[in-house]
Amino acid sequence: MAQERAAVPTARTACGRPGQGLRPPLGLPSRQCSTCRQRRAVKTAASPSSGSGGGEAAAADEALAAASLSLSAEAASLHEAAHDALEAEEAEALAFIAEPPPLPGLPGPDAAWLHNASGAVPAAPGGAASGWIWAGAVLLAARLGRVTAQEARLDVRKLQFERERNRALSKELRVARERWAATEAERLASEDARRVEEAAAKARAEVQRQKEEQRRYQEAVAKEAERLRQEREAQRRVYEEEQAKLDAEIAARAEWERLIIEQQRAAARAAEEQRRREEEERKRRFEEERRQREEQERQEREEAIRRRIEERRRLEREKKKFAMRLEGSLAVERPPKGTLLPGPLQKEASVRLSGLCSTVLGGPAQPPPADFASLADAAEALPRVAGELCRQAADGYASVMRLQSMAGEGVLQWIDDTELQHWAFAGAARAAVAALAATQPVVQQFQEGGSAASRPAAFQCRTELGVLPADHPQRTDTLLRRVITSIESGDSEGAGRLLDDMLQGELELFRKDLPACPALGEQSTALLGSALLLSHLLCRALAERPFAASDAPAWFEATARMARSKLAEVAAGAPKDLLQLPATLLAAVLGSGNPVAEELLRLAEANLSAQTKKAREERERRAAAELAAKLVEEEWPDAAEIKAARRAEQDAKTPVPERCWALRNVAGTMSMGGPGERARARQLLEQAVLLKQQFAGAPNHPSVLPELMPLGELLSGEAEWQHNAAGVSALIMGCLSGVAAAYRQAGDPVSAAILLEASLRKFEEAAGVRHPAVKATMRAADAALEALTPEQRSQVAAARPNCEANIARVVAALTDELGAYQQGNPTTKVQRWDAEGAALVGPLR
């Protein structure tokens, strides 16, 4: 059976897909699969239903397609029903074959009941064999029916008959289809026309509706606009009414206020006029009283001066006059070739000062000539040479007076030796001033003429001494004893007044017929005269109350203190470097051990400018270096020591700014090398910083910035040198703070604030926030900003992005130029800073 089923060819549907047989039974349409039916339905639905030329053909095709589809559906349903019936018969046969046989040992009715109870078909009569025969018969019938059906499908004549019948049916169906298509086309056309008309009517109605709505909307908008216009008009009228009321009220108030203000102004003018008249009256009375008081004081002063002049004239008439004339000459010349200066250096002299001074009674005094290495040294030592020359001549005159007193003659018959010595000192000081005034032009001529010889400068000076009778209360020694007695008794105020009167008279005598000296101003001559009288006071105190016996009593300390205070009063307010010349001259006249000369030298040292101090230190440093080199040469050192000494000597001769410049350049080149070269660069920069600090006289002097900046950059680039970099950064901030302080003193707080903020931005991180220099700079910057106006603060804010440029500008302004490139007399930036201050850098804004 299985082989027979396999031999039957597989049927295909009309579309070509596999089916149950080759052809469907006669009279049934071809069976189509669901996919073919869906495709045909889609093709039918997609075909056009209407058109201008082929609308009827399209309707006919749709009708034919619908009829074919209905016939095919009916044939398919019949074929499926037949196929289902055959399958049901096979299932019944197979079920019958699989039915179990009746159980043995049971009677017939019981067995039938049991089978009925279990749901099986009752057993056929004849036993188990008859059941199997029945099943075989059913299967055979089914098979024969299927074979017959297949043979009918394969019958050609029958197929042709069926085809002809189908053709006939197709013609009738086509006619019916054409009639239906025509009818359907007319119906569809009328339906389309109806729909088009309805659509047009709807469109017209919609357009009309929209027009109506637009009209109503425009009317509503117009009404609303009119309503709003009326409301605005009403509001405007209300506002204008209220505004008119307010304007009227404001005008009334303004008029009322104007009247009140006019009244107040009139009252104020009246009060001001009254105050002005009262003030004018008060000023007039005050001026009148002041004029009367000044006139009275002037009259009193004139009266006091007149009385003093009369008193002095009277005293002058009573005085016995003595005079001492010192005359001489000073020459500036070249010493003989090969003349060596005294001292271990044995340098050759280039300038010689020689002088001669004499008196009529004392004879000539001619000390050995003084040799100097340069004309500048000779000019600086000229006051000392003149003072020593005139003192020798005055000492000779005093010695002659002492010899005359032994014979009962001379001035010592009227005065004591202390006053004689004071007279000699005064004459020597006046003669030294005259010698200085006469020699300075000669020094200038020698400088201009070079090695040409110059004529000696002649000078002379006459110094008088007036002596009152021994019992007169206005004698100089008597007045000095009264001063000492007042100091002993504790009356320092009375002693000071008496000493002031004596100082005034002494100054008049010292300046009388004194030759004019350009190098000594009025304050310098006053200082010389006052110092001579104070020296006389101390000498009188020591002569009458010996210092050794009294063991430094309190009155002597008070006398010395008063002398120092009077000397400081006279020297107060003197310009820088003004006290050096009178102090040198007085020390040469009185001697370096005199207390007044020592005090005046101390005051002159304090009065020196920074530039003079640095020049002196530089000379001393060079002299020390030359001496060291000389000693090294004398001790026969080895080659290394000789080389070092020569280098030190060469360095001593080289200006400090140029040495620092060379050290910076070499260090800058070496800092670009390896670790060893950078370490050597650090040593060179530290040497340059130390050298510049010594030259400037202060570790935080602004002129040290050109050396500190590269050192800070070098230290910041190495991790192990960060601690040293913090210290250098703090020192840089201190220098910049000094520059900012100079800006404040110069009246430029904006530049000071700009520089302080630039210092914080640049070096705050490197120095550390907790460093005292950073905190001090922060406080200074805050104080500087608080003192500025808003416009100045805006200038500071605008300069913040240029912090590095501002610092670089300050450093560049303080960097020294080489001496070869400077015009005129070369000056260092240290000297210029001390002289000019912040003007050397200029404003930073």
Secondary structure, DSSP 8 states (H G I E B T S, - for coil): -HHHHHHS--EE-TTS-EESSSS--TTS-----HHHHHHHHHHHHHS----TTTHHHHHHHHHHHHHHHHHHHHHHHHHHHHHHHHHHHHHHHHHHHTS----TTS-HHHHHHHHHHHT-----TT-HHHHHHHHHHHHHHHHHHHHHHHHHHT-HHHHHHHHHHHHHHHHHHHHHHHHHHHHHHHHHHHHHHHHHHHHHHHHHHHHHHHHHHHHHHHHHHHHHHHHHHHHHHHHHHHHHHHHHHHHHHHHHHHHHHHHHHHHHHHHHHHHHHHHHHHHHHHHHHHHHHHHHHHHHHHHHHHHHHHHHHHHHHHHHHHSEEEEEEEEEEEEEE---TT-B-SSSS--B--EEEEEEEEETTTEEE----EEESSHHHHHHHHHHHHHHHHHHHHHHHHHHHHHHHHTT-SGGGTS-HHHHHHHHHHHHHHHHHHHHHHHHHHHHHHHHHTT-----EEEEEEEEEEE--TT-TT-HHHHHHHHHHHHHHT-HHHHHHHHHHHHHHHHHHHHTT----TTS-HHHHHHHHHHHHHHHHHHHHHHHS-HHHHTS-HHHHHHHHHHHHHHHHHHTT--TTSSHHHHHHHHHHH-TT-HHHHHHHHHHHHT--HHHHHHHHHHHHHHHHHHHHHHHHHT---HHHHHHHHHHHHHHHS-HHHHHHHHHHHHHHHTTS-HHHHHHHHHHHHHHHHHHHHHHTSTT-GGGHHHHHHHHHHHHTSGGGHHHHHHHHHHHHHHHHHHHHHHHHTT-HHHHHHHHHHHHHHHHHHH-TTSHHHHHHHHHHHHHHHTS-HHHHHHHHHHGGGHHHHHHHHHHHTS---GGG--SS---HHHHHHHHGGGGT----
